[in-house]
């Protein structure tokens, strides 16, 4: 019985030290939760198509990495507004490069909070190498014809801004 008590106590001490080490090593951002951009999007419930696309493209690990990233995240409704069959076609293995190009067009490799967006045109470089024009007029923010409908959803590795359309890079 004493051995069992000792092993239980040892296990508890080990678990606490591992948890403290993990906590100390992963609190580098402004958000003190440990939910990554992928975790936040998955938990929200309005981004299941985006999450499926990220997984199909093999980008889940990247967007769960250290960052920082800013993701302009299209909702499920935004994906549903694409022409019929578009999402299904993009999720096919033979269209992986096109899917990656579209997804990386939605990601900026730094934190861009809404308070940093100035009135007028703001040009930001995406991880795909393209440039997005984030246009702000008064309190309305647009990226092309996509409207930003929610801002500053903070994650441990960046921030999400919700948009109402899927951004398509120019070919």
C-alpha positions in Angstrom: 0.0 0.0 0.0 2.8 2.4 0.8 4.4 1.8 -2.7 1.1 2.6 -4.4 0.8 5.9 -2.4 4.4 6.8 -3.2 3.8 6.1 -7.0 0.6 8.2 -7.0 2.4 11.1 -5.3 5.4 10.8 -7.7 3.0 10.7 -10.7 1.2 13.8 -9.4 4.5 15.7 -8.9 5.7 14.7 -12.4 2.3 15.8 -14.0 2.5 19.2 -12.2 6.1 19.8 -13.3 5.3 18.8 -16.9 2.3 21.1 -16.9 4.3 24.0 -15.4 7.0 23.5 -18.0 4.5 23.5 -20.9 2.8 26.6 -19.5 6.0 28.5 -19.1 7.2 27.6 -22.6 4.1 28.4 -24.5 2.9 31.8 -23.2 4.8 34.0 -25.7 1.9 36.0 -27.1 -0.5 38.5 -25.7 -3.2 35.9 -25.3 -2.6 33.8 -22.2 -4.8 30.9 -23.4 -3.2 28.1 -25.2 -5.7 27.9 -28.0 -4.1 28.3 -31.4 -5.8 29.9 -34.4 -6.9 26.4 -35.5 -8.3 25.6 -32.0 -10.2 28.9 -31.9 -11.7 28.4 -35.4 -12.6 24.8 -34.7 -14.3 25.7 -31.4 -16.3 28.5 -32.9 -18.5 26.3 -35.1 -18.7 28.7 -38.0 -15.5 27.6 -39.7 -15.9 23.8 -40.3 -15.3 24.2 -44.1 -12.2 26.3 -43.5 -10.9 23.8 -41.0 -11.6 20.9 -43.4 -9.7 22.8 -46.1 -6.7 23.5 -43.8 -6.6 19.8 -42.9 -6.9 18.7 -46.6 -4.0 21.1 -47.5 -1.8 19.8 -44.7 -1.6 23.3 -43.1 -3.1 22.5 -39.7 0.3 22.0 -38.1 1.6 25.3 -39.6 -1.4 27.3 -38.3 -1.0 25.6 -35.0 2.6 26.7 -34.8 4.2 29.6 -33.1 3.2 32.3 -35.5 2.3 35.1 -35.1 -0.3 34.9 -37.8 -3.3 37.0 -38.8 -6.0 34.9 -40.5 -8.8 36.5 -42.5 -11.2 33.6 -41.9 -14.1 33.0 -44.3 -17.2 31.6 -42.6 -19.0 28.4 -43.7 -21.6 30.7 -45.3 -18.8 32.4 -47.3 -17.6 29.0 -48.7 -21.2 28.0 -49.4 -21.6 31.2 -51.5 -18.9 29.9 -54.0 -20.2 28.3 -57.2 -21.6 24.9 -56.7 -18.9 22.2 -56.6 -16.0 24.6 -56.0 -15.2 23.5 -52.4 -15.6 19.8 -53.3 -13.2 20.3 -56.3 -10.7 22.2 -54.2 -10.6 19.4 -51.6 -9.5 16.8 -54.2 -5.8 15.7 -53.9 -5.1 16.8 -57.5 -6.1 20.4 -56.6 -3.9 20.6 -53.5 -1.7 23.4 -54.9 -4.7 25.6 -55.8 -6.2 25.0 -52.3 -2.9 25.9 -50.6 -2.7 29.1 -52.7 -6.2 30.1 -51.7 -5.7 29.4 -48.0 -2.3 31.1 -47.8 -3.9 34.1 -49.4 -5.9 34.5 -46.2 -2.9 34.5 -43.9 -0.5 37.3 -43.0 2.7 36.3 -41.2 2.4 38.8 -38.3 -0.2 40.1 -35.9 -2.5 42.7 -37.4 -5.0 43.9 -34.9 -8.0 46.1 -35.9 -6.5 49.0 -34.0 -3.5 48.9 -36.3 -5.5 49.3 -39.5 -5.6 52.9 -40.5 -8.2 54.7 -42.6 -7.6 54.3 -46.3 -5.6 51.6 -48.0 -3.3 49.2 -46.0 -1.2 46.8 -48.0 -0.2 43.5 -46.3 1.9 40.7 -47.6 0.4 37.2 -47.3 2.3 34.0 -46.5 1.6 33.0 -50.1 3.6 36.0 -51.3 0.6 38.0 -52.5 -0.4 41.5 -51.3 -3.8 42.2 -49.8 -5.3 45.6 -49.7 -7.1 46.0 -46.3 -9.2 49.1 -46.8 -10.7 50.9 -43.9 -13.3 53.6 -44.1 -14.6 54.8 -40.8 -15.4 51.5 -38.9 -15.9 49.4 -42.0 -13.0 47.2 -43.2 -13.0 45.5 -46.6 -10.5 43.2 -48.3 -11.6 43.5 -51.9 -15.3 42.8 -51.8 -15.1 40.8 -48.6 -16.3 42.6 -45.5 -14.6 42.0 -42.2 -17.6 41.1 -39.9 -15.7 40.4 -36.6 -12.2 41.4 -35.5 -9.5 40.6 -33.0 -10.3 37.0 -32.1 -7.1 36.5 -30.2 -5.3 33.1 -30.1 -2.0 32.1 -28.6 -0.3 32.3 -32.0 -2.1 35.2 -33.6 -5.4 36.7 -34.4 -8.5 35.9 -36.5 -10.6 38.4 -38.4 -13.8 37.0 -39.8 -14.7 37.8 -43.4 -17.9 37.2 -45.3 -16.3 36.0 -48.6 -13.6 33.7 -49.7 -10.6 35.6 -51.0 -9.3 34.3 -54.4 -5.8 35.2 -55.5 -5.4 36.7 -58.9 -4.0 34.1 -61.3 
